Amino acid sequence: MVLRVKLVLSLLTAAALVGGASPPASPVAERPAAAGAARPFTMQDFMTTRKLGQVVPSPDGKAVAAVVKRGPSESSRYGASFVDGNERADIWIADGEGPARDVTHGAKDGTGHYNPVWSPDGRMLAFASTRGGDDVFLHVWDRETGETRKLTPRGVQTMTNASGYLIQWLDARRVIAPMVNAGRWTLEYGQWLEAQRVAPKSWAKVEKGKETTASVLDSSMTQGQDKLDEEIVVVDAVTGKLTSAGPARTYTAGNLVADPTGRNIARVDDLGPTPAVDGQLKRIMERRTQLAIASASGGQPRVIDDVPSPSVTVQPRWAADGSRLLIVGKATPETPDPFTAYLVPATGGKAAPLAADRLVATGLLWGAGTPLVRGLKVADAANPMARQDWWAFDPADPAAAPRDLTSRFKVPPLELVPVPGGVLGVADGRAWLIDPRTGQARDLKATGAAPLAELAWPLDDGVRRNGVRPTDRGGAEPANPRLDRDFPLVLARDAKGGLYELAPGASPVLTPLPLPHPEAGVAGYSPANRTAVFGAGGDQGTALWTSHAGRHTQRLSLNGHLAQVTPPKRELITYKGANGEKLTGALLLPPGHRDGQRHPLVVNVYGTRIVSTLEDVPEFKVNNPSYLTLQFLAARGYAVLVPSIPRPEGKAAAEPMTWPTKPIMNAVDAAIDEGVADPKRLAVLGHSFGSYNVHSLVTQTDRFKAAIAISGFSDVISSYGVFDSRFRYTPRAQEWFAPAYIEDPAFEFGLGKPPWEDPQKYVRNSPLLHAGKIKTPVLMLHGERDYLTHTGSEEMYTALARQAKKVRLVSYWGEAHMPYSMISPANFQSMIEQELEWLRLNLPGGNQ
């Protein structure tokens, strides 16, 4: 099966792309590229490709804010690798009938602007910005005056593990955000800049010889609790006045939600690692959290001790009147994982657990004044495929047995949306209005061209299906509204991809919504004036439209230069896994591939990765400025294979050096059998855990003629306990260390025990200790500041060089976990050049 994306957009000039000029509003031209214009994908194409980020319609539907991330080369400052490209982003506004316009102009000073959030009346837009200092600050843009103002003197946290933003409006002029204390950085910047700023100061002290630079870490330090080094600030966006809603530490928890009335603010604090037991240092992932509720008027927050270790991944939900909060926490402090739902009064009284001994909570919602919990039965907790139903609880009697709302359906709805009279969901091909108070479900008899398949808007950002959100389509990052109010209109999608507007009233109305292009996806919607926003991002460009009453208006047109690029071909293959199960892999074939033509094959490996569709492999897209791109290999004549490599069950899962081997090699054989791979010209490439997979594979087979390992371990013994270089210069460096990746069964390595308890397991699973078996030439590329320590590549280099085997180590000073969190475009270009040269030297036959 081959996917050929047919979207062709109006061509933009290179000057418009680099200079940030407003793109034309010309309609999409659905025609092939001009004859003779086709050419291979180049580094210039990559460096100037922009990415459409968050798209947020205003509440009144009269304007749309869209984040546009400038190309990797379109910045004057680099060094914030964990902001996901937003350090070079701008906010564009589309209102009226014309094209969108840039209102932040970050290209002028190398700043980034992102996370836009409209005020309830649609007049002001709050957002995060790197302008104004060495951090991320809260800014506001006034739609009436066009002015932009900085609102906070210090940085504000924006990273979140749960759905939703940390920047939120309480009303038309008050906005909240977690602001760090003086002398601290936000998590996005601090985890990179702290060492970069602190280390040189320490080195300077050594040169002067007057001050000690000693860092003392005692085991007893792990008993302490991290300080609340932030505060929740309530900012008057008109006057700039700041009011403190008390100390906080959202940090890695990233869970903050104001109630719909604007009176109270709930948050989950990260208090640091779980306290040591008898002096034992815990793994980084074992962290303490607490729930606190603060008044938006100021004062000290109320800590809710009745909810042990509140979850950082499930979004808390307020009742519409702000009287109660739904949240997930542990059943008891000793319970391994948070999975019990709690009902918490806003102004006092004890939190009530909801079916703590019967239900594992995975989602929360309010409907018709009733608390709803999505979850599975405790007895099924170990089964990842277990059925998850929705349950309704009596708010007046939380201890009463809950009502199962969705057991009647063959497949229960993963998501429900609050609407007048109850909640709406799609199940068994139909739309249903469910009254949580009675449990009655009414078939809305809304029939489209095909059975309904899913909701399309609004959605819970925290819900993922097959590893991706259902809204991750159309080249945009939709910002879904909070599900704390009733929605008079929703969008649904049928089994054939048709889109509909659904009004769930007494006489439901299902109205087809035409798409501006077959590849377009929903990027946003405003029920206020029934305006939809669509995005499309195919191989030849990116576009954004608004649509009202069947009329489409193009607002953005980006990356038209890609229309000149000959796109590679993509297809799926099937093969058998380690136990004979059917697996799927994805093939990227060079442009101009002909049936029966064999190419040198590069296998891109990452144990635990699962490929179901071509959408699961964004690295195959031309229109994707990610440092993980595989386009440069295809452009040089190499076929690329991304196989599914499922992690096995049982004891085999704790032997990471060997369990990926069989599915990988079976996928390689399938590509050979398909007639696209040359069995004598095979290479393997991997990043992070995939790099460890590469080292492991070449100790077990010599079928690969070249190997490329990027940012990975080679020795799990010496890597055990090494501190994360990003936090080595902080007072709590010992909290961030490698056992979280090596020992914890939740991670890919999953050895389960420390090396002193099972040393032979570490010996078996350290490729370095089997380096004598390696015959394949190995290239290693590693950032010197990687949290997967750079020394692992140095060790493997030494082992192979001592044996006079062909090996090259390329170290990038100042870089971290590359290419995923690469910083410098120059270093990325060097990395690609090194990869291609290594393949040219050891795997001839590509289009060199």
C-alpha positions in Angstrom: 0.0 0.0 0.0 1.4 3.4 -1.0 0.3 6.7 0.3 0.8 9.6 -2.1 -0.3 13.0 -0.6 -1.9 15.1 -3.4 -2.0 18.4 -1.7 -0.3 21.2 -3.7 -0.3 24.7 -2.4 0.5 28.1 -4.0 4.2 28.6 -4.2 5.9 31.0 -1.8 9.1 32.8 -2.6 12.1 32.0 -0.5 12.2 35.6 0.6 8.7 35.4 2.0 9.5 32.2 3.9 12.7 33.6 5.5 11.5 37.1 6.0 8.2 36.3 7.7 6.1 38.3 5.2 2.3 37.7 5.4 1.6 34.9 2.9 -1.0 35.4 0.2 -4.6 34.4 0.6 -4.7 32.7 -2.8 -6.8 29.6 -3.0 -5.1 26.2 -3.0 -4.0 25.2 -6.5 -4.7 21.5 -6.9 -2.2 20.8 -9.7 1.1 19.0 -9.9 4.4 20.8 -9.7 5.6 22.4 -13.0 7.5 20.2 -15.4 11.2 20.3 -14.7 10.7 21.7 -11.2 11.0 18.3 -9.5 14.2 17.9 -7.5 15.5 16.0 -4.4 14.9 17.2 -0.8 17.7 19.5 0.4 19.1 20.9 3.6 17.8 24.3 2.6 14.3 22.8 2.2 14.5 21.4 5.8 15.9 24.6 7.4 13.2 26.9 5.9 10.2 24.6 6.5 7.8 26.1 9.0 5.4 24.1 11.2 1.9 25.0 12.1 1.5 24.8 15.9 -1.4 25.5 18.2 -4.6 26.8 16.6 -7.1 28.6 18.8 -10.3 30.2 17.7 -11.6 33.1 19.8 -14.7 32.4 21.9 -16.8 34.6 19.6 -15.5 32.9 16.5 -14.4 36.1 14.9 -10.7 35.6 15.1 -8.2 32.7 15.1 -4.7 32.6 16.7 -2.2 30.3 15.1 1.3 29.5 16.2 3.7 29.3 13.3 7.1 27.8 14.2 9.8 29.3 12.0 12.2 27.0 10.2 15.2 25.6 12.2 17.6 28.1 10.6 15.2 31.1 11.2 16.3 32.2 14.6 19.1 34.3 16.0 19.5 32.4 19.2 19.6 28.7 20.1 19.7 27.0 23.4 16.2 26.0 24.5 15.9 22.5 23.2 12.9 21.4 25.3 10.5 24.1 24.1 9.6 22.0 21.0 10.5 24.6 18.4 8.4 27.3 20.2 11.6 29.2 20.9 11.3 30.3 17.3 7.6 30.6 17.0 5.3 33.5 16.3 1.5 34.0 16.8 -0.5 34.9 13.7 -4.0 36.3 13.9 -6.7 35.8 11.3 -9.7 38.0 11.6 -11.9 39.8 9.1 -11.7 38.3 5.6 -8.0 38.7 4.9 -4.9 36.5 5.4 -3.4 36.0 8.8 -0.8 38.4 10.1 2.1 38.1 12.4 1.5 40.0 15.6 4.7 39.0 17.6 7.5 39.4 15.0 9.9 37.1 16.8 12.2 36.9 13.8 13.4 40.4 14.5 15.0 39.6 17.9 15.1 35.8 17.8 12.3 35.3 20.3 9.5 32.8 20.5 5.8 33.2 21.3 3.3 30.3 21.9 0.6 28.8 24.0 -2.1 31.4 23.0 -5.2 31.6 25.2 -8.1 33.9 24.5 -9.9 35.8 27.2 -13.6 34.8 27.5 -14.8 38.0 25.7 -12.2 37.4 22.9 -10.6 40.9 23.3 -7.2 39.8 24.7 -4.8 36.9 24.0 -2.5 35.7 26.7 0.6 33.8 25.6 4.1 32.6 26.6 7.0 34.5 25.2 10.8 34.4 25.5 10.9 38.2 24.8 12.1 40.3 27.7 14.7 38.1 29.4 16.4 34.8 29.7 13.2 32.7 30.3 9.6 32.3 29.3 7.3 35.2 30.4 3.5 35.9 30.3 2.5 38.4 27.7 -0.8 39.7 26.4 -2.0 41.0 23.0 -4.9 43.4 22.9 -7.1 42.8 19.9 -8.6 46.3 20.0 -5.4 48.2 20.2 -2.9 45.7 18.6 -0.5 46.3 21.5 1.5 43.5 23.2 2.6 43.8 26.8 4.8 41.7 29.2 2.8 40.8 32.3 5.2 39.0 34.6 8.6 40.1 35.9 9.8 36.5 36.2 9.4 33.3 34.1 6.1 31.3 34.1 5.9 27.5 33.8 4.1 26.3 30.6 5.1 22.5 30.5 2.2 20.3 31.4 1.7 16.5 31.8 -2.0 16.7 31.8 -4.3 18.2 29.2 -4.9 22.0 29.1 -2.6 25.0 29.5 -1.0 26.4 32.7 -2.0 29.9 31.5 -5.7 30.4 32.1 -8.2 33.2 32.2 -10.5 33.7 35.3 -12.6 36.3 33.6 -12.4 39.0 30.9 -9.3 40.7 32.5 -7.7 38.3 35.0 -5.3 35.7 33.9 -3.3 33.2 36.0 0.0 31.4 35.6 2.6 29.7 37.8 5.5 32.2 38.2 8.9 31.0 39.4 10.6 32.7 42.4 13.5 35.1 42.0 16.8 33.3 41.0 15.0 30.3 39.4 14.3 29.3 35.8 11.2 27.7 34.4 11.5 24.0 33.7 11.7 24.4 29.9 14.7 26.7 30.2 16.1 25.7 33.5 16.8 22.1 32.6 19.1 23.3 29.9 20.3 26.8 31.0 21.0 26.1 34.6 24.2 24.0 34.0 25.1 26.3 31.1 25.1 29.3 33.4 26.3 27.8 36.7 29.2 25.7 35.5 31.3 28.5 34.0 30.9 30.5 37.3 32.3 27.5 39.2 35.2 27.1 36.8 36.0 30.7 37.2 36.2 30.3 41.0 38.7 27.5 40.6 41.0 29.8 38.5 40.9 32.5 41.2 41.4 29.9 44.0 39.5 31.9 46.7 36.2 30.0 46.9 35.5 26.3 47.2 33.4 24.7 44.5 32.6 21.6 46.5 29.2 20.0 46.0 28.2 17.8 48.9 25.5 15.2 48.4 24.5 13.2 51.5 22.1 10.3 51.4 20.1 12.0 54.2 19.3 14.8 51.8 16.8 12.6 50.0 14.6 12.9 53.1 13.9 16.5 52.5 11.0 18.1 50.6 11.5 20.4 47.6 10.6 24.0 48.3 7.6 25.6 46.8 9.7 27.8 44.5 6.8 29.2 42.5 3.7 31.2 43.1 0.4 31.2 41.3 -0.1 34.8 40.2 -3.4 36.4 39.3 -2.6 39.2 36.8 -4.9 42.0 35.9 -4.2 42.2 32.1 -5.4 45.8 31.9 -3.5 47.4 34.9 -0.7 44.8 35.2 -1.4 44.3 38.9 -0.2 41.0 40.3 -1.9 39.1 43.1 -0.4 36.0 44.7 -2.6 33.0 45.1 0.0 31.4 47.3 3.2 29.4 46.9 3.3 26.4 44.5 5.5 24.0 42.6 3.8 22.8 39.4 7.3 21.9 38.0 7.1 18.4 36.5 3.5 18.0 37.7 2.0 20.6 35.4 -1.5 20.3 36.6 -3.4 23.6 37.2 -7.0 24.4 36.7 -9.2 27.3 37.7 -12.9 26.7 38.4 -15.4 28.0 35.8 -16.6 30.7 38.1 -13.1 32.2 38.6 -13.2 31.9 42.4 -10.8 29.1 43.1 -7.7 27.5 41.6 -6.7 23.9 42.0 -3.2 22.7 41.4 -1.0 19.6 41.9 2.5 20.4 43.4 5.6 18.4 42.7 7.3 17.9 46.0 10.3 16.0 44.8 11.3 12.3 45.1 9.5 9.9 47.5 11.1 10.1 50.9 13.9 7.7 51.4 13.2 4.6 53.5 16.2 3.8 55.8 18.3 6.2 53.7 17.5 4.5 50.3 17.7 6.8 47.3 14.6 6.4 45.2 14.3 6.5 41.4 13.5 9.8 39.9 10.0 8.7 38.7 9.0 8.0 42.3 7.9 11.6 43.2 5.6 13.1 45.7 2.7 15.3 44.8 0.0 17.2 46.7 -3.3 18.8 45.9 -3.9 22.4 47.0 -6.9 24.8 46.4 -6.3 28.5 46.5 -8.6 31.5 46.4 -8.2 33.7 43.3 -8.5 36.7 45.6 -5.2 35.7 47.3 -4.1 34.2 50.6 -2.6 30.8 51.6 -3.9 27.8 49.7 -5.6 24.9 51.4 -3.6 21.6 51.1 -5.9 18.6 50.6 -4.3 15.7 52.5 -7.2 13.4 51.9 -6.0 12.8 48.3 -2.7 10.9 48.5 -0.3 11.5 45.6 -2.7 13.2 43.1 -2.1 12.2 39.5 -0.1 14.4 37.2 -1.5 12.8 34.0 -5.3 12.9 34.5 -6.8 16.4 34.3 -8.8 17.5 37.3 -12.3 18.6 36.6 -14.3 21.3 38.3 -18.1 21.2 38.6 -19.7 24.0 36.5 -20.6 25.9 39.7 -17.1 25.5 41.1 -18.4 23.7 44.2 -16.5 20.5 43.9 -13.4 19.1 42.2 -12.9 15.7 40.6 -9.3 14.4 40.8 -7.4 11.1 40.6 -5.0 10.0 43.4 -3.9 6.9 45.2 -6.3 4.8 47.2 -3.8 4.9 50.1 -0.3 6.4 50.5 1.1 2.9 50.0 -0.7 2.1 46.8 1.8 1.8 43.9 0.0 4.1 41.3 -2.7 6.8 41.4 -6.0 5.4 40.1 -8.8 6.3 42.5 -11.1 9.2 41.7 -11.9 11.6 44.5 -14.7 14.2 45.0 -13.2 17.3 46.8 -15.3 20.1 48.2 -13.9 23.5 47.2 -14.3 25.3 50.5 -13.8 22.7 53.2 -14.8 19.2 54.2 -13.2 15.8 53.5 -12.4 14.4 50.1 -14.6 11.4 49.2 -13.1 8.4 47.3 -15.3 7.1 44.5 -15.3 3.2 44.4 -11.7 3.1 45.5 -11.8 -0.7 45.8 -13.6 -1.4 42.5 -12.5 1.1 39.9 -9.3 2.2 38.2 -9.9 5.7 37.1 -8.5 6.8 33.7 -10.6 9.9 32.9 -12.9 12.4 34.6 -15.9 14.6 33.5 -19.0 16.4 34.8 -22.3 16.0 33.1 -25.7 17.4 34.2 -24.2 18.2 37.6 -23.0 14.5 38.0 -19.4 13.4 38.5 -18.4 10.8 35.8 -15.4 8.5 35.9 -14.0 6.5 33.0 -12.2 3.4 34.2 -11.8 -0.3 34.3 -12.5 -2.8 37.1 -9.7 -3.3 39.6 -9.5 -7.0 38.7 -8.7 -6.0 35.1 -6.0 -3.4 36.0 -3.1 -5.6 34.6 -4.8 -6.0 31.2 -3.9 -3.2 28.8 -6.8 -4.2 26.5 -9.4 -4.3 29.3 -12.7 -2.5 28.6 -13.1 1.0 30.0 -16.6 2.1 30.8 -18.1 5.4 32.1 -19.6 5.4 35.6 -21.8 8.0 37.2 -21.7 8.8 40.9 -24.3 10.4 43.1 -22.7 13.8 44.3 -24.9 13.7 47.4 -23.8 10.2 48.3 -20.4 9.4 46.8 -20.2 6.2 48.7 -23.2 4.8 46.9 -22.6 2.2 44.1 -22.0 4.0 40.8 -24.1 3.6 37.7 -22.5 2.0 34.6 -23.5 4.3 31.8 -21.9 2.5 28.8 -22.2 -1.2 29.4 -25.0 -1.4 26.8 -22.5 -0.7 24.0 -20.3 -3.2 22.2 -17.5 -0.7 22.3 -17.9 2.1 24.9 -17.1 5.7 23.9 -13.6 6.7 24.8 -14.7 10.3 25.2 -17.9 12.0 26.3 -18.8 15.7 25.9 -21.1 17.7 28.3 -24.1 19.0 26.4 -27.5 20.3 27.5 -29.4 17.5 29.2 -26.4 15.2 29.8 -23.3 14.0 27.9 -22.9 13.0 24.3 -20.8 10.1 23.0 -20.3 8.1 19.8 -20.6 4.3 20.2 -21.6 1.4 17.9 -21.8 3.7 14.9 -24.3 6.1 16.4 -24.5 9.3 18.5 -26.0 8.9 22.0 -27.3 11.4 24.5 -26.8 9.9 28.0 -28.5 11.3 31.1 -26.0 10.6 33.9 -28.7 11.1 36.5 -30.9 8.3 35.3 -28.5 6.3 33.1 -30.9 6.5 30.1 -29.3 6.7 26.7 -31.2 8.2 23.7 -30.2 7.3 20.2 -30.1 10.6 18.4 -30.6 8.8 15.1 -28.1 11.1 13.5 -27.2 9.3 10.3 -24.4 10.3 7.9 -23.1 8.8 4.7 -21.5 6.1 6.9 -21.8 5.0 10.5 -20.4 7.6 13.0 -16.9 6.6 14.2 -15.8 9.3 16.7 -16.1 12.8 18.0 -14.0 15.3 16.2 -14.5 18.4 18.5 -14.3 19.1 21.4 -11.9 16.4 22.6 -9.9 15.6 25.7 -6.3 16.5 25.0 -5.1 13.8 27.3 -6.8 11.0 25.4 -4.7 9.1 22.8 -5.7 6.4 20.4 -3.1 4.1 19.0 -0.5 6.4 20.5 -1.7 9.6 18.9 -4.5 12.1 19.5 -7.3 11.8 17.0 -6.9 15.5 16.2 -3.2 15.1 15.3 -4.0 15.6 11.6 -4.0 18.4 9.1 -0.6 19.7 10.0 -1.8 21.6 13.1 -1.9 21.1 16.9 -5.5 21.8 17.9 -6.0 23.4 21.3 -9.2 21.9 22.6 -11.4 23.8 25.0 -11.9 22.9 28.6 -14.7 20.4 29.1 -16.2 22.3 32.1 -19.3 23.7 30.3 -22.2 22.4 28.1 -21.6 22.5 24.3 -24.6 23.3 22.2 -22.8 21.9 19.1 -20.2 19.3 18.6 -18.4 17.8 15.5 -18.4 14.1 14.7 -16.6 12.0 12.0 -18.0 9.0 10.2 -16.2 5.8 9.3 -15.3 7.2 5.9 -13.9 10.4 7.2 -16.9 12.6 6.6 -17.3 15.5 9.0 -20.6 16.7 10.5 -21.9 19.4 12.8 -24.2 17.8 15.4 -26.8 19.8 17.4 -28.0 17.4 20.1 -31.4 19.0 20.9 -34.9 17.6 21.2 -34.8 17.2 17.4 -31.1 16.5 16.7 -29.7 18.0 13.5 -26.7 16.4 11.7 -25.2 18.8 9.2 -22.4 17.8 6.8 -19.3 20.0 7.0 -17.5 20.1 3.6 -13.7 20.1 3.8 -11.6 22.7 2.0 -9.3 19.8 0.9 -9.4 16.0 1.1 -6.4 16.0 3.4 -7.7 18.8 5.7 -8.3 18.1 9.4 -10.2 19.9 12.1 -8.0 22.4 13.9 -10.7 24.2 15.8 -14.3 25.2 16.0 -16.4 28.0 17.5 -20.1 27.2 18.3 -20.8 30.9 18.8 -20.9 31.6 15.1 -20.5 28.0 13.7 -17.1 28.7 12.3 -14.7 25.8 11.7 -10.9 26.0 11.3 -9.1 23.4 9.1 -5.5 22.7 8.6 -3.7 20.6 5.9 -0.1 19.7 5.8 0.9 17.5 2.9 4.2 16.9 1.1 4.0 20.1 -0.8 2.9 22.6 1.7 0.8 23.7 4.7 -2.5 25.6 4.7 -5.0 26.9 7.2 -8.6 27.8 6.4 -11.7 29.2 8.3 -15.0 27.9 7.1 -18.5 29.3 7.7 -21.8 28.4 6.0 -19.9 26.2 3.5 -17.5 29.0 2.5 -13.8 28.4 2.9 -11.3 31.2 3.3 -7.6 30.4 3.2 -5.8 32.2 6.0 -2.3 30.8 5.9 -0.1 29.2 3.1 3.3 27.9 4.2 6.1 25.9 2.8 5.2 26.3 -0.9 8.9 25.6 -1.8 8.2 21.9 -1.1 6.1 21.8 -4.2 9.4 21.6 -6.1 10.5 18.5 -4.2 9.9 15.0 -5.7 8.3 13.2 -2.7 9.4 9.7 -1.8 7.0 6.8 -1.9 5.7 5.2 1.3 4.2 1.8 1.9 3.4 -0.7 4.6 4.7 -4.3 4.8 3.7 -7.1 7.1 5.8 -9.8 8.8 5.9 -12.1 11.8 7.0 -11.2 15.3 9.0 -13.2 17.7 6.0 -15.4 18.6 4.5 -15.6 15.1 2.1 -12.6 15.5 1.4 -10.3 12.6 3.4 -7.1 12.7 3.5 -4.0 10.4 6.4 -2.0 9.3 6.7 1.1 7.1 8.9 1.6 4.1 10.2 4.9 2.7 11.3 4.5 -0.9 13.6 6.9 -2.9 11.9 9.3 -5.2 11.5 7.7 -8.7 11.4 4.2 -7.3 10.3 1.6 -9.9 8.6 -1.7 -9.2 11.2 -4.4 -8.9 14.0 -2.0 -8.2 16.2 -2.9 -5.1 17.9 -0.2 -3.0 20.4 -0.2 -0.2 18.3 -0.4 3.0 18.7 1.6 6.2 16.7 0.1 9.1 15.6 2.7 11.7 15.1 0.8 15.0 13.5 1.6 18.3 12.4 -1.2 20.6 8.8 -0.9 21.7 7.8 1.2 18.7 4.6 0.1 17.0 3.6 1.0 13.4 0.0 0.5 12.4 -0.4 3.1 9.6 1.8 5.5 7.7 0.6 8.3 10.0 2.5 6.6 12.8 5.8 7.5 11.1 5.9 11.3 10.8 9.7 11.1 10.0 8.6 10.0 6.5 6.9 13.3 5.8 8.6 15.9 3.6 6.7 18.7 5.3 8.0 18.0 8.8 10.9 20.1 10.2 11.8 17.6 12.9 15.4 16.7 13.6 14.2 13.0 13.5 13.5 13.3 9.7 14.5 10.4 7.5 14.1 12.4 4.2 17.8 12.9 3.6 18.3 9.1 3.4 15.6 8.7 0.8 16.8 11.7 -1.2 20.2 10.0 -1.5 18.7 6.7 -2.9 18.4 4.7 0.3 15.2 2.8 1.2 14.3 3.2 4.9 12.5 0.6 7.0 10.8 1.4 10.3 9.6 -1.9 11.9 7.2 -2.6 14.7 9.2 -4.0 17.6 6.8 -4.9 20.4 8.1 -5.6 23.9 7.4 -9.1 25.0 5.6 -10.2 28.2 7.2 -11.9 31.1 10.9 -12.5 31.8 11.9 -11.8 28.2 11.0 -8.2 28.7 13.9 -7.8 31.1 16.5 -8.9 28.4 16.5 -5.8 26.2 19.6 -6.8 24.3 17.9 -9.8 22.7 14.1 -9.3 22.5 14.1 -6.8 19.7 16.4 -8.9 17.4 13.9 -11.3 15.9 11.2 -8.8 14.9 13.8 -6.5 13.4 15.4 -9.2 11.3 12.0 -10.6 10.2 11.1 -7.1 9.0 14.4 -6.9 7.1 13.7 -10.2 5.4 10.2 -9.0 4.5 11.6 -5.9 2.8 13.9 -8.1 0.9 11.1 -10.4 -0.1 9.1 -7.4 -1.3 11.8 -6.8 -3.8 12.8 -3.3 -2.6 15.9 -4.1 -0.4 19.2 -5.4 -1.5 20.2 -8.2 0.9 23.9 -7.3 0.5 23.5 -3.6 1.3 21.9 -3.4 4.7 22.5 -0.7 7.4 21.0 -0.1 10.8 20.4 3.3 12.5 18.9 4.1 15.9 18.5 6.9 18.4 18.4 6.8 22.2 17.1 3.3 23.1 17.3 2.6 19.4 21.0 3.3 19.6 21.3 0.7 22.3 19.4 -1.6 19.9 22.0 -0.9 17.2 24.9 -1.8 19.5 23.0 -5.0 20.5 22.2 -6.1 17.0 25.7 -5.9 15.6 26.9 -8.1 18.4 24.5 -10.8 17.2 24.6 -10.5 13.4 27.1 -9.4 10.7 24.4 -8.9 8.0 24.6 -5.1 8.4 27.4 -3.4 6.5 27.1 -0.2 8.4 25.7 0.9 11.8 24.9 4.4 13.1 24.2 4.8 16.8 23.0 8.2 18.0 22.8 9.2 21.7 22.6 5.8 23.4 24.0 3.4 26.0 26.5 0.7 25.4 27.1 -0.4 29.0 24.2 -0.5 31.4 26.6 -1.2 34.3 28.7 1.9 34.0 25.7 4.0 33.1 23.8 2.9 36.2 23.6 5.8 38.6 25.2 8.5 36.4 23.7 11.9 37.1 21.8 13.7 34.4 24.2 16.3 33.0 21.4 18.9 32.9 21.0 18.9 36.6 24.6 18.0 37.7 25.2 21.5 39.0 22.0 21.8 41.0 21.7 21.1 44.8 19.5 18.0 44.1 21.6 16.4 41.3 21.2 12.9 42.9 17.5 12.9 42.1 18.1 12.7 38.4 20.0 9.5 37.6 20.0 6.6 35.2 18.1 3.9 37.2 14.9 5.6 36.0 15.8 4.4 32.5 17.7 1.2 33.2 16.1 -0.5 36.2 12.5 0.6 36.2 10.3 -1.9 34.4 8.1 0.9 33.0 11.0 1.9 30.7 12.4 0.2 27.7 15.4 -1.3 29.4 13.4 -2.6 32.3 16.1 -4.8 34.0 14.0 -4.8 37.1 16.9 -5.0 39.6 20.1 -3.0 40.4 23.4 -4.5 39.2 24.5 -5.7 42.7 21.4 -7.9 42.9 21.7 -9.5 39.5 25.1 -8.7 38.0 24.9 -11.3 35.3 21.8 -9.7 33.8 23.7 -6.5 33.4 26.6 -8.4 31.8 24.2 -10.1 29.4 22.6 -6.9 28.4 25.7 -4.6 28.0 26.8 -4.6 24.3 30.2 -3.2 25.4 31.0 -6.4 27.1 30.3 -8.3 23.8 32.2 -5.9 21.6 34.6 -8.6 20.5 31.7 -10.1 18.4 31.2 -6.8 16.4 32.3 -6.9 12.7 30.1 -4.1 11.4 31.6 -0.6 11.0 30.0 1.6 13.6 29.5 5.4 13.6 28.5 7.0 16.9 27.0 10.5 17.1 26.5 11.9 20.6 25.9 15.2 22.4 28.3 15.8 25.2 25.6 17.0 27.5 23.2 14.2 26.9 21.3 12.8 29.9 22.0 9.3 28.4 25.7 9.8 29.2 28.1 10.6 26.4 30.7 8.2 28.1 28.7 5.2 26.8 29.8 6.1 23.2 33.3 6.8 24.4 33.5 3.4 26.0 32.3 1.6 22.8 34.7 3.6 20.7 37.6 2.6 22.8 36.6 -1.0 22.8 36.3 -1.2 19.0 39.4 1.0 18.3 41.5 -1.2 20.6 40.5 -4.2 18.4 41.4 -2.2 15.2 37.8 -2.3 14.1 36.3 0.3 11.9 34.6 2.9 14.2 34.1 6.7 14.3 32.9 8.8 17.2 31.6 12.3 16.5 31.0 14.3 19.7 29.0 17.5 19.6 30.0 19.8 22.4 27.1 21.6 24.1 24.4 19.4 22.5 22.1 17.2 24.5 19.9 14.2 23.6 20.3 14.6 19.8 18.7 14.6 17.4 15.4 14.8 19.3 16.5 17.8 21.4 19.2 19.1 19.1 19.9 22.8 19.4 22.2 24.0 16.7 21.1 23.8 13.0 24.8 23.7 12.1 25.3 20.6 14.2 22.2 19.0 12.7 23.6 19.5 9.2 26.9 18.1 10.3 25.1 15.0 11.8 23.3 14.4 8.5 26.6 14.8 6.5 28.3 12.3 8.8 25.5 9.7 8.4 25.6 10.0 4.6 29.4 9.8 4.4 29.4 6.7 6.6 26.9 5.1 4.4 28.8 6.1 1.3 32.0 4.6 2.6 30.4 1.3 3.9 27.2 0.9 1.9 27.8 2.0 -1.7 24.9 2.3 -4.1 22.8 5.3 -3.1 22.5 8.4 -5.3 25.7 9.9 -4.0 
